[in-house]
Amino acid sequence: MTVSETVTQSSSPAGRNDRRVFWWPVVQLLVAGALCALALPPLHLLPVLFIGFGVLVWRLDRTVRLRSALATGWLFGAGYFSAGLYWLGLPVVIDVPDDMTRDLLLIAGLIGVPLSALFLGVIGVRLTGWLWIGSCAGVVLAIAVWVAISVAVLPGRFTWMIPFNVFGLGGLLAATIALATALAWRLAPAGGLSQIIFLAAAWAAFEWVRSVSLSGFPWNLVATVWAEFPGTAQSVAWWGPFGLSLISVLLASLPTILLLKHRGDWATRVYAGGLAVVLVVILGAGYLLRPAAVDPVPNVKLRIVQGSVAQTLKWKRHARAKILVRYGELTLSREFESITHVIWPETALPYRLQTQHESVRLQADARRFFLSVIPRNGVLITGANRDVGPDTWNSVHVVADDGRVIGTYDKHHLVPFGEYVPARSFLSRIGVAKIAHGRGDYAFGSGPRSLNVAGAPMVSPLICYEAIFPAESVGRPRPGWLLNVTNDAWFGNSAGPYQHFASARLRSIEQGLPMVRAANTGISAVVDPYGRIKAYLPLGARGILDSTLPQARTTTLYGRVGDLSFIALLLVAGLLAWAAPAGRDEERTCGT
């Protein structure tokens, strides 16, 4: 009996039994996927990967139809992404001023809606006698009631979007896992070790697909579980994060071969054991290959300012002067005379240095105060909006000590529905608007580029979540460092900022470049080109972070050839799967 084929009537005893057969693997896979999300930042509970992927491999090995393989992967992926991206419910209630109210709305959207859907689904099954029809009717009714109540009663313009942002996106992303499991099943329908290797390769391949498709969304890559242990993550310098994901999924899945009795002969176990040893050696080699320390760039002293400005105040007109004073006073605090480069986060400057609107231009006293925070013969690098004609950009400016803007970078990878609305001409008619400040969409920048910085090596800026895209992190010519300015106040004290920081650390290892990170509410840090944290300001803190700038290492293999090295690793994985022992041909007796 397969997941997809279990469609029964509730009136018969057999129907009730079949529904139990249906729900048990569904629960197993959803929980297994959610369990794997605990290995992501900030928890990094790595052992749960062996449990979660063990369940996935075990269920897939028992699958006898392609559609069941699709369902198996989709359920696992839905649990994984929904649990790993729960914090995406926070931005849509950012305009609700009271913290307690926001928390209650999140509980209602992320817990109340699923429980209501379950309750109504059970009632629907009993009334209709059909599993799928009754379940779907219950889910649709629960969502309709939630949207109606949100629009009519609950505070916040976008509160109704909470379950869509989390479960809707989770279900959409889960389609890539469904395709990965289906591909692994198709390539190795007999199951066993070959299927495990194909699953790891397909998982990593579809991570790459979702990172480059449409707008791209390379979040919750399995590779990020190693960010807290940069020694084990050094192989991303060879084949990028997707290669490390392949290795991680394969290593977590291999022990399950011991539970697949119909494939557990001695040749299979020896082959799997040899693979496991090779993978462990690859992960451990990074500790031996990196140097004990990295020399600093001479005559560069950085000051990163973490202002911790609440998102609800950030764009209030009456708060502009206070925000500028907060950043200025923090910048001018202890030992300012020794600083050569000051760095403020994304849109930290509440005014615009390039604008046609007098209301947001720095005037008189505010401009004099602004000039005072720029080190003599040094520069200030700050995030700020700018506008020319009808267009507004989310930008980074390099500002000299006389106030001249000597370099500008415009964000090119904008957040869909956050900074612009796709298909706006249609969606705006049904009330869909972007969440970020302002009515109009931000304009797209021209792409990655390196900026000259007086007194320091060239820099490639990355604004906000541009730091999660491996193929887009380095401008030309090759810079001496990466700069990630961001405003993670949208996500509060959740897993989101930790996941964001973990992705940024991987960019340093991939490219062999140090990363300087300035975040409004944290996490701000300086990371060396091997992913090690040299200086750190925690999430939620307000203060300054003074540090030297680590020197870059020579260009890495991944920095030279990009994802071609990952493609080569996929080919190696395919050869390993093809050469794996077939095991005994016992017929599997049941499926998911």
N, C-alpha and C positions, 0 to 999 in steps of 0.2 A: 504494500500500500504506500503510495507516494503522497507527499504534501499536496501537490497540485491535484491529485486524483481523489482526495478525500472529500467528497461532496455527498452528504448523507442526510436522511430525514431524522428529525429528533424524536419521532413518535415511536420508533422501534428500539428494543434493547440493543440490537446490533448497531443502530445509528449512534446511540449514546457511547458504545464502546469505540466506534470508529472516530468519534469526536475526541475521545481521550487519546487515541493513537495519533490524531492530528495535532492536538495542542502540545503534547509533550515535546516532540522535536522542535516545534516552533519556539517554545519557552527556552529550551536548551540553547538554541542558536542565538536568540536575542540576548540572553544572559551572557553567553560566551563572548559575543562581540562587545557588549558593554564592559565585560571584565577586562578585555584587552585594552580598553581605553584607560584603565588605571595605570598602565605602564607609561602613558604619555606624561609630559610635564603637567603639574609639578610633582606628582607622586613618584614616578619612575619605579613602579612596582614590577620589575622585570619578570619575576617568576610567573606572574599571571599570564604572560604570553604563552607559556608552555601549556597551561590549562586551556585557555581560549582557543588557540590554534589546534590543540589536540582534539577538542570537541569538533571543530570545523572539519578537520581531516577525517575523523572517525565517521561523522555523518556523511561526508562526501563519498567515502569509501563504500558506504552501504547504499549509495544511490544507484538506481538502475535505469533512470530515464533522464534525458537532457533537461526537460522542463523542471524536474526535481533538483537537478544540479543548479539551475538558475535560481530556484526558490531558496535553496540552501545558502547560496552566497548572498542573496539579497537580504535574507533575515539576519545573517551574521553582520553584514555591512550596516544594516539599519540600526542594530544595537551598538555597533562600534562608533559610527559617526554621530548618532543622536547623543550618546553619552559623552563623547569626546568634544562635541561642539555645543554643549548645553548653554555655555556662556553667551551664545549668540542671541539668547533671549533678552539680554541686558540692554543692548543699544536701542531697542524699540520702546523701552520705558524710560529712557534717559530724560525725557521732558517731564516726568513725574517728580515733583520736588522732594517728596518725603521718602526717606530710605525705607521705613517700615512698609509704606504702601507699595513701593517697588518690589520688595521681597514678597509680599502677599500676592501681588499680581503674577510674579514668576512662579510661585507655588501653584497658583490656580491654573496657569497656562501649561506648566510642565508636568504637573502631577494630577491636578484636578481634571483636565481635559482627557488624558489617557484613561484614568479610572472611570470617568463618565462614559467614554467610548466603550470600555470593556463591559460596564454594567448594561448599557443600552444594547450592545452587541449580543449579550447573553439573552436579553429579553427578545431581541429581534429573531434570534435563532429559534427560541421556543414558540414564538408566534407564527413564524413563516415555515418552520420545519426544514429550512435549508441553511446550511452552514455559511456558505459564502454570501448569499443574499442577506441573511439576517445580520451577519457581522458587518458587512459594508454599510447596511442601512443604519446600524448603530453608530458607526464612525462618522458618517455624513451628518446624522442628526446632532451628535455631540459637537462637531465643529460648527455647524450652523447656529446652534444655541450660543456657543462661545462668541462667535463673531457678532451676533445680534446683541448680546449683553455688553460686549466690549464697546461697540459703537454707540449704544444707547445710554449706558450707565457708567462704565468704568473710565477713570481718568487716563489721559495719554492719547495722542493722536494715532499711535501705531500699536497700541496694546493688543489689538486683535491679531497681530502678526506673530505673536510669541510662538505658538505651536507650529506655524508655517516655517518660521526661521530655523527652528531646531529639528522637528520631526520631518517637515517637508523637505528641507535641504538634506537631512540625513537619509531619507528614503531615496532622493535623487542621486546622491553620491553612492548609495549602496548598489545602484545599477552597475557601477564599474566592478564591484566585487562579484556581483552575479555573473557578469561576463567572464571574469577571471576564473571562477569555479567551473563555469560551463566549458570554457576552453580547456582547462585541466582535465575535466571529465571526458571531453571529446578526444583529446590527444592520448589519454590513458584510461579508457573506459573500464579496464579490469581492475583499476585501483592500484594499491600498493605503493612502492617507493617511487616509481616513475611519476605517478600522479602527484605525489608530494612535491617532487622537484618542479614539475610543470606548474603546480599551484603557486609556488614561491615566485617563479619567473613571471607568470601571468599577473600575479598581484602587483609586482614591481612595474611591469609594463603598463598596467592600467593606472598606476599612480602617475606615471609619466603622461599618459593620455589625458588625465583630468588636470594636469598642470599646464597643458598647452591648448586644450580645447576651449572654444568659446572665450570667455574672459580668463579662464584658468583658475584653479583652486587647489594648489598643492599644500593643503593644510592636513594635519594629522598623518603625515608620512610616518611609517613605522620607524624610519631612521632616526626620528627625533627622540626616541626613547633613550638613545645613547648620548644626547647632548650634555647631560650632567656628568658623563664619563668620557671626556674628549679623547683619552688615550685609545679607547675602543672605537672611536668614530673617525680615526685618521684615514681609513680607506676611502672616505668620500673625496679625498684628494685624488684618488685614482679613477673612480667610476661614479662619483656623485652620490646624492642621497638615495636615488632609486636603486643603485647597486647595493648600498648598505641595507635598504629595505629587503631586497631579495635575500641577502645573507641572513638577515634577522628572522624573516618568515620561515626560511628553510631550517634554520637551527632550532626554532621553536617548535616546528612540526615534526622533525625527525624522530624524537622519542616515541611518538605515537605508533611507529612501525612495530613496536613491541606488543601493542594491543591489537594489531590487525593480524589475527592468528592465521588467516588464510594466506598471508604474505610473509609470515615470520620465520622462514627457513634460515639456515645458517649463512648462506651466501648473501641474502638480503641484509641480514644484521651486520655482517662484516662490512659490506659496502656502505651501509648507513653510518656505522661507527667510524669508518674512514673519512666520510664526508664531514661528520661532526668534528673530528679532530682538525681537519683542514680549516673549517670555519672558525673554530676557537683560536687557532694559530693566527688567522687573519685579523681577528678582533684584538688579540693580544699583542700583535706585532707593533701596533701604533705606539705602545708605551716605550718600546726600544728605539723607534725610529725618530722620535722628536727630541730636540735638544732640551737641556735642563732649563735654559733661559733664552730670551730673545733680547738683543741690544735695543735701546731706545733710539729714536731719531734725535740727533743733536739739536740743542737749542729750541726745543718745542716743549712748552708746558701748557697742557690743556686744562680748561675749567668748564665742566659740564654742569649746567644749572637745571635742577629739577624743581619746577615751581609748584607743582601739585595744585593746579587750578581746577576747581570743580567744573564739570562740563556744563552744568546748569548756569554758571556765571560767565563762561568763556566768551560768549558773544553778546553779553549785555552791554549796551552803550555806556551806562553809568559805571561799569566796572573796568573800563579800558585803562584809565589812569592808575587805578589800584593794581591792576595786573602788571603794568609796566614798572611801577614802583617796586612790586614784589620781586620781579626778575632783576631789576637794577640793583636793589639792595643786596640780594643774594650774590650777584656778580661782584659787587664792590667790597664784599666782606674780606676777611683775613687774607693777608699776603697777596692782594690783588696785583701789586707791583711786579711780582715774579711771573705773572701769567702772560703768555703770548697769544693764545687763541681761546676765545670764549665761544661756547656752543649752547644755543637754546633749542628747545624741541620744535616739533611740527606746529605751525601756526601759533608759536609762543608770543610773537609780537602782535598785540591787539590792534595795531594800526597797519597801514600799507605804505611801503616805501616807493612803490610805483603804482600810481592810481590817478584817475581822472575825477575822483569824488573827494571834495574838500572835507567832508564829514569824517573820513577815515585817514586823512593825511596827518602826519606828525607836524605839530605847530609849536612855534615859540619855545615855551618852557619844556614841553615834552620832548622836543627835538634836542635841546641842550642837554637834558638829562640822559637821553638816549646816547648821545655822543660820548658822554662821560663814562659809559660802561664798556667802551671799546678800548682795549689796551693800546698804549702808545706804540706806534710802529708795528702793531699787531692787527688782528681782524676779529670781527664778530661773525659767526655763522649762525643764522637764525631761520626758522621757518616762518613764513608769512604769506598771506594771500596777496595777489597782485592782479591788476586788471588793465587791459588795453582794449579800447573799443567795447564791444559787447561781451568780450570773453574775460573770464576770471580763472586764474590758475592757483593751485596749491603748490607753493614754491619754496625753494631754499635760496637765500641770498648770502653772498660773501660780501661783507661791508668793511671798508677801510676805516681808519681812525678819523678821517675827515668827513665821514658820512656817505662817501661815494659807494654805490653798488658796483663792485668790480667782477661779479660773477653771479649768474642765476641759473638754477635748474628747476624745471617744471615737472611735476609728477605726471608720469605718462600711463601708469597702470592704476586706473581709478577703480574704486569699489562700486560694483553694480548696486543700485538702489541706495547706496550710502552717499556717493558723490555724484552720481548721474543715474538717470532712469533709462534703461534700454527701451527702445521702441517707444519713446516718450509720446509721440504724436497719438498713439493708440492708448497706452496705459494711463496717461494723464486724464483721459476722458472718463475713466472709471475710478478716479480718485487716488491713483498710485502716485506717490511723491517721494523724493529722496529724503533720507533721514538727516543728513548733514545740514548745517546752517545755510540759509539762503534759498531762494525760490528756484533759481536757474541751475543748470548743470555746470559743473566745473569743466573747463576745456582740457583736452588731452595734451600733454607735453610731447616732445618729438622723440623721446626714447632715452636710454641710458647714455650718459656722457660724463666725462671727467672735467672737473673744474680746477683752475689754478688757484692756489691758496698761498698768499705771501708768507714766506718764512717756513713753509711746510711742503711736503710732497703733494702732488695732485691727488684729488679725492673724487670718488664716485658716490654721490648722494643717493640714498634710498629713502623715500618718504613712506612712512607707515608700512603697510603690508607688502610693499615692493620687495622687502627683505626676505620674503618667503619664496621668491621665484629664482631658482638656481641659474637659469639661462639668461637672466636679465639683470644681474647684479653688478656687472663691471662695464664701465664705459671705455671709450678709446680716446687717447692712448691708455695703456694699462696704468692705473693709479697706484699710489703708494699706500692707500688705505680706503676703507669703506666707512661711510657715515650714514647711520640709520637714525633719522629724527622721526618721532612718532608721538601720537597722543592716544594712549591706551585708557584714558579716563572713561571711555565708553563702556569698558568691560569690568570696572570696579575691581574688587578683590576676588577675582575668579581665576580659573585656569587659563583664560585667554592670554593675558600678558606674559605668563610663563611659557606658553607654547610659542608665542611670537618671539620671545627672546631666544628660545632654543633653536628656532629656525635661523635666526640671525647668526648664532654661533656657528652653525653648520656652513654658512656662506664663507666665513673666515677660513675654515679648514679647506673647503673646496678650492678656493682661489689662492690660498696662501697669503692672504691680506689681513692685517689687523682690522678690527671693527670697533668704531666708536659709536656708542648708542646714547642718544639723549631723548628721554621720554618724559612727558609732562608729569605723570603720576608714578613713573617707574615702569619697568626696570631700566635704569641707566647704568652703563658699564663701559669698560674698555677691555677688549678681548684680543689676545695675541693671535698670530696667524695659524696657531695650532689649536685654537678654540679654548684656551685657558683664560680665565677671568683674572685680569690684573688689577682692576678697581671696580667698585660696585656700590650702587645705591639701591636699597630694596624698594619693593612695591609699596606705595603709599607714603613714602618719606618725602620731606621737603628739605632741600639743602643743595650743597655743591659737591662736586667730585673732581678733585685735582689729580692729574696723572700725566706721565710721559706718554709718548706715542710709540708703540713698538714698531720695529722695522718690518717691512714685508720680507717674505721668503721668495725664492725663485718661483717662477710660474709652475703650477702643478700640472700633472697630466690632464686632469679634468679641465683646468683653466685653458689648456692648449687645444684639446680636441672636443671638449664638451661631452655631449651624450653619446658620441661615437664609442667611447670606452664602455659605457653601459650596454650599448647594443652588442659589443663584443662579449660582455659577460653573459648576456642573454643567450648568445650562441653556445657558449661553453655550457651553460645550464641545460640547453637542449640536448647537447651531446651526452652529458652526464645522465639525463633522463633516458635517452635512447639506449645507453650502455648498461643501465641498471638491471639487476637480475629480475627475471619475470616472476619468480616465486612459483608456488603451486597453483594450479588452476581450479581450486575449489570454488564452487558456485556460491555467490553471496545469497543469503536466504531472505534477507529483508532489506527494505530501503527506507529512507526518510520521506 
